[in-house]
Every structure is written in C-alpha cells, then in structure tokens.
Amino acid sequence: MSDDQISGDKDDGIIEEPMSEALSKRYLAYALSTITSRALPDVRDGLKPVHRRILYAMRLLKLDPESAFKKSARVVGDVIGKYHPHGDASIYDAMVRLAQDFNVRFPLVDGQGNFGNIDGDSAAAMRYTESRLTKAAELLLDGLDEDAVDFRPTYDGGDEEPVVMPAGYPNLLANGSSGIAVGMATSIPPHNAAECIDAAVYLIDNPRAETSELIKIMPGPDFPTGGEIVEDEASILQSYETGRGGFRLRCKWHVEDIGRGQWRIVVTEIPYQVQKSKLIERLAELIETRKAPLLADVMDESAEDIRVVLEPRARTVDPDVLMASLYKLSDLENRFSLNMNVLDHGVPKVMGLREVLKAFLEHRREVVVRRAQFRLDKIEKRLHILEGYLKAYINIDEVIRIIRFEDHPKEELMKTFDLTEIQAEAILNMRLRALRKLEEMEIRGEHDKLSAERDKLVQLIGSTARQLTEVKRQLAAARGVFDPASDLGRRRTLFGIAKEVDEAAALEALVPKEPITVVLSQMGWIRALKGHNQALDKVKFKEGDDLLFCIECMTTDKVVLLASGGKAFTFGADKLPGGRGHGEPIRLSIDLPEDEEIIDMISPKPDLKRLVASQGGYGFVVLETELISQKRGGRVVMNPASGDRFMMARPVSGDQVAVIGDNRKLLIFPLEELPEMSRGKGVKLQNYKRGGLVNENLADVKTFAEEEGLSWTDTGGRNISLPDWKDWVGKRAAAGKLAPKGFNRSGRFVGS
C-alpha cells in the first residue's frame, strides 16, 4: 500500500493503534459505565439509575399514591423511550422488585396484579399488571419541582432527568442494595427506616458520635421476611465500622404440641432472599438421601403467611438439636454479607455506617438550602409585584387616568411611579374587581406574611445550625410514614443467640443400643455380628481370607481403624453391614491407600487413652476420642518420619511404660515422660543401634501400674510377674537391658 493510500485512509477517519491499547481503553470505559451507571447505588438516595428513572417516569405520569393505577407497560415504555435505552425485561424486572414486599423492606411501587411470590414464581407480563407510587417513594421524590437537585440531559438530549433524588429518608440503609460491577460488588441489607431516621437525628445532635452509639439505636438489619439474627454484637459493630462483614440469619420457628406427647416444628419466617419452594425441595432431598436423620417429613401448609411444618423422626429428639442439624444442611440459616460499596458523588467507595449517615445528612442539608433558595426567589418575585400593586392602590385615580387616556400607559406608569416593567405589566393585567378596598387589605396581609417568611429563609440559608434543625424537622415528618407501631414500620427481624447443641448425642438417641461384635478380615472386609461372646472359630470368611481384628461394642459406638500410614478412619457401628454375608470392603467407605494396612481396630471410649508408637521407636499418648474422624479421608494421628510407619496403639492403664524392641532389650520408664498429643511424630521411646519396633511380632509396648508391677502372659495363657522389674527402669530413650529369662520368645507382652 502506498503512502498516499495510507494518508487517504487516515483522512477517512481510520485510527491506527495497538490492539492491547485499544482493548484496554474500551474495557475501561465499559467497566466505568457498569460501576457508575448500573451496579452501584448512590449513597445519597440509595438508588441505581434504572430505579431512579422508573420512579421519575411514574411521577411524570402522575401515578401518586392517591391516584388510579396505570398499566405497567405504560411505565416501562416511558422509561425506555425517554430515559433508559435498555431491554424492557430488565426494566420491568427492576420495577417488579420495587413492588415485592418480600424483596424490598419498604416497597417504592404499589403493584396491582400478580407481581410474583416468595416461592420464586415470576410476575405476570407487564401488560397485565398495574402500578403506582407508594408514600415511601413520594418521600424520595419530594422537592424535585423546587430545584432540590441537579438535572442532566437524557441519553438522546431530548429531555432531562434528575442526577439524584432529594431522598426524604436514608433509603440506602432502609431498602438496601446489591449488585455486581466489574472488579467490585455491593451488598447492603435492608434496615428499619424509623431506626435509620433516629440514628441520623442522633448524629445531628451528636456529630462526634461513634458507631458503637449508633448501633444502640439501629442494632442491625431488618429484613422484609423477618427471621432471627444470631450474630454477636462485637461482630456487628466491626461490620458497621468497616463497611464489610456479614450477618447470620435464621428462620423463625416454634414447637407445636399435637397431643399424646407428639410435637412438630412450624417455621413461620424464612431467611431473606430464600425461595420457599427451593427450601422445601432441599429439605425433601435431605430426607430422601438420609442426610437429615432427625427429620421425618416436611409439609408446606402456607397460605398468605408462611407455614412450613417439620416432623421429627422421634418425639425424643430435642427440637433445638433438630433445627441445628438443618441449619447446617439447608437455607433455614444463611449468611447475608455486608459490603457497603457505594457511589459518593460518582466515586466508588466502601463506607461504614457513620460515613453513610453523614453523607445522607449532608445531601439533605444541601436539599434544604436549595429548596429554601428556590422558595426565596419565588417570594422575592411575588413581593416585587405586590409592592407595585400597593403603589397603584395609593394612587389609584392617577393609575386609572393613565391607563384610560395615555397612548403608552406602561411607560407612563413606570415613569410616574418609578415602577419596573414587571410591576407595570402586572398593574395593567389587574381585573377591575381587584380595585376594591378588601383586595388592598389582602395584598397588604400577603405582603407582610411573605416578608416574614423571606426573613426566615434568609436566616435559614445563612445558618448551618438552622439548616440541620430543618433537616431534623423533615426527618421527623418522614418518620410518621414509617411509624414503628404500624405494620409497615414495625421491626420484623429479631435478635437471638446461637445455642450450642450436641447433635451427636441426638443421633445416638435414635439408634437402638444393642451389643455387636465387629469383625475385620485380613483382606479388609468388615461386618457386625449381633451380640457378644461370639464363637469366632465358626465365623466364615472368603477363600484365602481369615480374621484380623475383632472387638465387642454397642451399635451406638464408633469403630476406628488405625492404618500404618498414620491415619485413623471412623465407622458408625450402626451403619456396618450385618454378619450374614462376608460384609463389605472397607476401601469402599474410606480412602485407604493400597500400600497401607490396618494395624489396629478400636472402639473409642471417653477419657481412655492410647500409647501410639512407630516402628522407629517414637511415640506419644493420645485420647481415644481424638482418633474419631468425620471425613472419608480419615484423620492424621501420627506423622512418621520418611521410611517409618505407624506400628501400634496400646491402651494406657497405669503410670509406667515398658517397651521392648526386636533386639530383645527391655526398658521401663515413667509414663509422665511421654507427652499427651492429638497428633504428631512423638518422642523417642527407646534407643536402638539397629532395628527398633520394626516387627510387631518381635517388639511390643505396654503400660502398667507401679504398685502392681510388670507382668506378661505366656503362650499358655499364664500370667507371669517380674518381681525385680525396677532393674530395667531407666530414662526414656535409653537402650535398656536384655529381657529377663522366661520372657516370651515372640517379644510380646501377650503370648500368641
């Protein structure tokens, strides 16, 4: 391409620039547009542009609270055509949300027709529904005709729209807001409007008030669907101070007695923005999949009010325990995040509660000044005309003569009586009936009244204190719309304390307590035989398989398998397969690596301890209950060194430890020299030049009481004592001495 062609292209408006630069410029413009014109609310009126435009369009259509309803399609059409050039679906969805009393704490649109419900059903088409403004919306719009706020051209320049609403109350806090922009988001819960107004008034009276004082007046969110906040006060304070945090919200419920010792739970309020139909589906799914063992059935008996009935599995279940289990598994409890990211004069900023209220009050003070100035200008113009009228009445005969006989009465009036053109024009436009004496008295009275009002307005405009007093007066008047004694203004969300409950104990209460014998085979098949004292020699296994471990316990107990890799895996004894077959492989229920094996099986008991040891001779003491795991992947108990492995877990009974390695050396030391831990590598039990506790069939660990002395069981089952056992006492990690004569050749304290 020639230089002439290139220059010709540039003359045609083609701009050459790197792709990365072009993309970054355009994406930045898109991001700023999303942040400022779509996703984030203005701190002054709490509205996003689409909501502001909907309310303004409805006002121009004269859809006041006392007027007749008009089709929603008419409103949406005006919004699209004049102010918001986007799809009708997005505008109608925004309008519907403003009318839903379960979505907005103080609805700004009064809807007639099907505007959706809490089950998640969508609203009817806009051609079927009708709407008008509410009194809460009217308070936001009050002052638009009095130059209270700035206006800007609409998208096509054919009209004007308000930049922000006058906002007669803190709507940002009262109705909250949520939105996702590019790289930032906002999430503000709704609050009680009367409490917000009281907090704002308190801040006017106490400009240095801290957030801790404000939350005594407005203690937390007030959701339209009610519920109960179970967040502690310190967390709430931190959230409001920083503008970031969250609130735990639970459903509201009570126990209903149905006679004969039976009861059920009735849920009357659900957390904010939870669809009731999906909540019911989730609870039904929990019952079907047996993930909620305490819940037997769920029924939706809701009409206009919410009534969800939960039936327990048994009447012995504690209601608090049942609900605590459901809080974790369903949306009967959720968390509403707080992220007060708002636009402060067009700039995104995360504000705390105090900052939000101060920004609102500053806006209201500015509105008061602008409305006062607007009124003052009107009064000045009227007084100017009234002064002209008064001059005319004083010289009424001369005025009549001039009007009747002069060719240019306006100029003559201005010259004769020192009138302005406006005053002269007003005199010429007077009707004859206005010349009566009574009319003159009324004009003098109006002049005096307006003069007094003018003086007050001048004082108001010149005094910040008077402006704030007027803001307080207007807020007090707005508070009447949100009277806490009314159904609209009463606080719906209450505060409670999250009770600590023992769910495990409740689950155990549902399981029949029966004796069982748990059998684990060498090939890893597990099963539970009914009863104790089983004839294990008659238990059948698969071909090539045999018994590995066997314990007696109850169906309410836990069964823990200890693996050579150092992990503990837990089974519920009541969930083990029965003893008629061969059971089922443990690897179906736990994540046991192929290169590891089970070294022991126990049923943990409270307050009982185990001495765990690795083949390298390291060990420590652990509570049996610390071995219980809730995960399929198990719980790490011991961290053996590289090349080492978990070898044994012996019960602790006594105050002395006896350890013998596969080098046949015995060492005895006090149990107190071993640490009690929940997990770790442990400390060295015995020192070995070579070997250690490598072969469990040639090494062992045992604890015993000093007063009883050391003993062992030989291969014949006889109990043999060692009278001079103290000769083998040494310090932990010593080498020890050769085992006494007569000790089991197997190197174990229990003969096999």
KADA-V540501 format. One record per residue. N is the residue number from 0. RES is the residue in one small letter. PSI is psi as a letter, one per 30 degrees, with the letter a starting at -180 (* if undefined). Layout:
n->(N/N)
res->(RES/RES)
psi->(PSI/PSI)
This chain:
n->(0/1/2/3/4/5/6/7/8/9/10/11/12/13/14/15/16/17/18/19/20/21/22/23/24/25/26/27/28/29/30/31/32/33/34/35/36/37/38/39/40/41/42/43/44/45/46/47/48/49/50/51/52/53/54/55/56/57/58/59/60/61/62/63/64/65/66/67/68/69/70/71/72/73/74/75/76/77/78/79/80/81/82/83/84/85/86/87/88/89/90/91/92/93/94/95/96/97/98/99/100/101/102/103/104/105/106/107/108/109/110/111/112/113/114/115/116/117/118/119/120/121/122/123/124/125/126/127/128/129/130/131/132/133/134/135/136/137/138/139/140/141/142/143/144/145/146/147/148/149/150/151/152/153/154/155/156/157/158/159/160/161/162/163/164/165/166/167/168/169/170/171/172/173/174/175/176/177/178/179/180/181/182/183/184/185/186/187/188/189/190/191/192/193/194/195/196/197/198/199/200/201/202/203/204/205/206/207/208/209/210/211/212/213/214/215/216/217/218/219/220/221/222/223/224/225/226/227/228/229/230/231/232/233/234/235/236/237/238/239/240/241/242/243/244/245/246/247/248/249/250/251/252/253/254/255/256/257/258/259/260/261/262/263/264/265/266/267/268/269/270/271/272/273/274/275/276/277/278/279/280/281/282/283/284/285/286/287/288/289/290/291/292/293/294/295/296/297/298/299/300/301/302/303/304/305/306/307/308/309/310/311/312/313/314/315/316/317/318/319/320/321/322/323/324/325/326/327/328/329/330/331/332/333/334/335/336/337/338/339/340/341/342/343/344/345/346/347/348/349/350/351/352/353/354/355/356/357/358/359/360/361/362/363/364/365/366/367/368/369/370/371/372/373/374/375/376/377/378/379/380/381/382/383/384/385/386/387/388/389/390/391/392/393/394/395/396/397/398/399/400/401/402/403/404/405/406/407/408/409/410/411/412/413/414/415/416/417/418/419/420/421/422/423/424/425/426/427/428/429/430/431/432/433/434/435/436/437/438/439/440/441/442/443/444/445/446/447/448/449/450/451/452/453/454/455/456/457/458/459/460/461/462/463/464/465/466/467/468/469/470/471/472/473/474/475/476/477/478/479/480/481/482/483/484/485/486/487/488/489/490/491/492/493/494/495/496/497/498/499/500/501/502/503/504/505/506/507/508/509/510/511/512/513/514/515/516/517/518/519/520/521/522/523/524/525/526/527/528/529/530/531/532/533/534/535/536/537/538/539/540/541/542/543/544/545/546/547/548/549/550/551/552/553/554/555/556/557/558/559/560/561/562/563/564/565/566/567/568/569/570/571/572/573/574/575/576/577/578/579/580/581/582/583/584/585/586/587/588/589/590/591/592/593/594/595/596/597/598/599/600/601/602/603/604/605/606/607/608/609/610/611/612/613/614/615/616/617/618/619/620/621/622/623/624/625/626/627/628/629/630/631/632/633/634/635/636/637/638/639/640/641/642/643/644/645/646/647/648/649/650/651/652/653/654/655/656/657/658/659/660/661/662/663/664/665/666/667/668/669/670/671/672/673/674/675/676/677/678/679/680/681/682/683/684/685/686/687/688/689/690/691/692/693/694/695/696/697/698/699/700/701/702/703/704/705/706/707/708/709/710/711/712/713/714/715/716/717/718/719/720/721/722/723/724/725/726/727/728/729/730/731/732/733/734/735/736/737/738/739/740/741/742/743/744/745/746/747/748/749/750/751)
res->(m/s/d/d/q/i/s/g/d/k/d/d/g/i/i/e/e/p/m/s/e/a/l/s/k/r/y/l/a/y/a/l/s/t/i/t/s/r/a/l/p/d/v/r/d/g/l/k/p/v/h/r/r/i/l/y/a/m/r/l/l/k/l/d/p/e/s/a/f/k/k/s/a/r/v/v/g/d/v/i/g/k/y/h/p/h/g/d/a/s/i/y/d/a/m/v/r/l/a/q/d/f/n/v/r/f/p/l/v/d/g/q/g/n/f/g/n/i/d/g/d/s/a/a/a/m/r/y/t/e/s/r/l/t/k/a/a/e/l/l/l/d/g/l/d/e/d/a/v/d/f/r/p/t/y/d/g/g/d/e/e/p/v/v/m/p/a/g/y/p/n/l/l/a/n/g/s/s/g/i/a/v/g/m/a/t/s/i/p/p/h/n/a/a/e/c/i/d/a/a/v/y/l/i/d/n/p/r/a/e/t/s/e/l/i/k/i/m/p/g/p/d/f/p/t/g/g/e/i/v/e/d/e/a/s/i/l/q/s/y/e/t/g/r/g/g/f/r/l/r/c/k/w/h/v/e/d/i/g/r/g/q/w/r/i/v/v/t/e/i/p/y/q/v/q/k/s/k/l/i/e/r/l/a/e/l/i/e/t/r/k/a/p/l/l/a/d/v/m/d/e/s/a/e/d/i/r/v/v/l/e/p/r/a/r/t/v/d/p/d/v/l/m/a/s/l/y/k/l/s/d/l/e/n/r/f/s/l/n/m/n/v/l/d/h/g/v/p/k/v/m/g/l/r/e/v/l/k/a/f/l/e/h/r/r/e/v/v/v/r/r/a/q/f/r/l/d/k/i/e/k/r/l/h/i/l/e/g/y/l/k/a/y/i/n/i/d/e/v/i/r/i/i/r/f/e/d/h/p/k/e/e/l/m/k/t/f/d/l/t/e/i/q/a/e/a/i/l/n/m/r/l/r/a/l/r/k/l/e/e/m/e/i/r/g/e/h/d/k/l/s/a/e/r/d/k/l/v/q/l/i/g/s/t/a/r/q/l/t/e/v/k/r/q/l/a/a/a/r/g/v/f/d/p/a/s/d/l/g/r/r/r/t/l/f/g/i/a/k/e/v/d/e/a/a/a/l/e/a/l/v/p/k/e/p/i/t/v/v/l/s/q/m/g/w/i/r/a/l/k/g/h/n/q/a/l/d/k/v/k/f/k/e/g/d/d/l/l/f/c/i/e/c/m/t/t/d/k/v/v/l/l/a/s/g/g/k/a/f/t/f/g/a/d/k/l/p/g/g/r/g/h/g/e/p/i/r/l/s/i/d/l/p/e/d/e/e/i/i/d/m/i/s/p/k/p/d/l/k/r/l/v/a/s/q/g/g/y/g/f/v/v/l/e/t/e/l/i/s/q/k/r/g/g/r/v/v/m/n/p/a/s/g/d/r/f/m/m/a/r/p/v/s/g/d/q/v/a/v/i/g/d/n/r/k/l/l/i/f/p/l/e/e/l/p/e/m/s/r/g/k/g/v/k/l/q/n/y/k/r/g/g/l/v/n/e/n/l/a/d/v/k/t/f/a/e/e/e/g/l/s/w/t/d/t/g/g/r/n/i/s/l/p/d/w/k/d/w/v/g/k/r/a/a/a/g/k/l/a/p/k/g/f/n/r/s/g/r/f/v/g/s)
psi->(k/l/e/e/e/e/e/e/e/e/f/g/g/k/k/k/l/k/e/e/e/e/e/e/e/e/e/e/e/e/e/e/e/e/e/f/g/e/e/k/l/k/f/e/f/g/k/l/e/e/e/e/e/e/e/e/e/e/e/f/g/h/i/l/f/f/l/l/l/l/k/f/e/e/e/e/e/e/e/e/e/e/e/i/i/a/k/f/e/e/e/e/e/e/e/e/e/f/f/j/f/f/e/k/e/j/k/f/k/j/k/k/a/j/g/l/l/f/f/g/k/l/l/l/l/f/f/f/l/l/l/l/l/l/e/e/e/e/e/e/f/k/f/e/g/g/h/f/l/l/l/l/k/l/f/g/g/f/a/l/l/k/e/l/l/e/j/f/l/i/f/e/e/e/f/a/l/k/l/k/a/j/g/l/l/k/j/j/l/l/l/k/e/e/e/e/e/e/e/e/e/e/e/e/f/i/f/g/k/l/e/e/e/e/f/f/e/i/f/a/l/j/k/f/g/b/a/k/k/g/k/l/e/e/e/e/e/e/e/f/e/f/g/k/b/l/k/k/k/l/l/k/l/l/k/k/k/g/l/h/f/l/l/l/k/j/k/f/k/l/l/k/g/k/k/e/e/e/e/e/e/e/e/e/e/e/e/e/g/g/f/i/f/f/k/e/l/k/k/j/g/k/c/e/l/k/j/k/k/k/k/l/e/l/f/f/k/k/e/e/e/e/e/e/e/f/e/f/f/l/g/f/k/l/k/k/l/j/i/i/j/l/j/j/h/f/k/k/k/k/l/l/e/e/e/e/e/e/e/e/e/e/e/e/e/e/e/e/e/e/e/e/e/e/e/e/e/e/e/e/e/e/e/e/e/e/e/e/e/e/e/e/e/e/h/e/e/e/e/e/e/e/e/e/f/k/e/i/e/e/e/e/e/e/e/e/g/h/l/l/e/e/e/e/e/e/e/f/g/k/l/e/f/f/f/l/e/e/e/e/e/e/e/e/e/e/e/e/e/e/e/e/e/e/e/e/e/e/e/e/f/f/j/e/e/e/e/e/e/e/e/e/e/e/e/e/e/e/f/f/e/h/k/f/f/l/e/e/f/k/k/e/k/l/k/a/k/j/k/k/l/j/e/e/e/e/e/e/f/f/k/k/j/k/k/l/j/k/k/k/l/f/g/g/k/k/l/j/k/k/l/l/h/k/j/f/f/f/k/k/l/l/k/f/l/l/k/e/l/k/l/k/a/l/f/f/l/k/k/k/k/k/l/f/f/g/l/k/k/k/k/k/e/f/g/k/l/l/g/e/a/g/a/l/k/f/f/f/f/l/i/j/l/e/g/l/l/k/f/l/k/l/j/k/k/k/f/k/l/k/j/k/k/l/f/f/g/k/l/l/k/k/k/e/f/f/f/k/k/f/l/e/f/a/k/k/e/k/i/l/l/k/f/l/l/k/e/l/j/k/k/k/j/a/g/l/k/k/k/k/l/g/g/g/k/k/k/k/l/k/f/f/f/k/l/j/l/f/l/a/e/a/l/k/e/k/k/k/e/l/b/b/h/e/j/f/f/g/l/l/k/l/k/l/k/e/f/f/l/k/l/l/k/a/f/g/g/k/k/k/l/j/e/h/f/f/f/g/k/a/l/k/g/l/e/a/l/k/k/l/k/f/k/k/f/f/g/l/f/j/k/*)
